[in-house]
Amino acid sequence: MKTIGERLRWARRQRGLTQKSVALMAGVTTSTIGNLESGLREKPRELNAIAKAIGAHAEWLETGRGRWDSPSDWPPYPAETDPEKPGVAKRRHTPLSGTAKIGAHGELDEIVVSDDVGEGYVDTATDDPNAYALRVRGQSMFPAIRDGWYVLVKPNGTPQEGEYVLLKLADGRKMVKELLFRRTGSIEVMSVNGGERLTFELSELEGIQAIGAVVSPSQWRPD
């Protein structure tokens, strides 16, 4: 587990907690927890409170070093368990985590992360309880993905060839591409509106997340 988000997700599931219950105990928004787990946000100022909420050492959560669990910090009241498992599609209020500004060649020039619970949600079906939505700004992927539409990202999904994916590269770049092929030690992707093909070594990738759907603006709902 290389990131704070990966360690947070693992520890939360060890405790049987939902993102919502961790957020309530830590005094942050649910989108803060979701953004951390999906890699859209780095170290938060509330790290100590989040670590306490999941009964973990803050140093382990931040760096991965040392023992992870801290029983003395574990809240004495019952935790809300999460009975949902990936694999069963159901209608969900998928939280809107921010806006993705799409530049040339499908690169995400910027992801503006929102911690405002008033941003609303996207009403759609997904089998991933940790799915989140990004509002797209920019026309470089038209007509496949249009300005003002939403992409539904599935952190627990397994990207398949021929599907759109959100790539996070080790050099900090993020981009939306179509996954073409998996090879030993590399992947080949293509711009979602056709044309340019790129090959990335697996060592160049920090993460790859499935995009489960492209959703129209009519599916957005206020909180």
Beta strands, then each sheet from edge to edge (+ up, - down):
strand 1: 90-102
strand 2: 108-113
strand 3: 121-126
strand 4: 132-137
strand 5: 150-154
strand 6: 164-169
strand 7: 174-183
strand 8: 186-190
strand 9: 197-201
strand 10: 205-215
strand 11: 220-221
sheet 1: 2+ 1- 3+ 11-
sheet 2: 2+ 1- 4- 5+ 10- 6+ 7- 8+ 9-
end
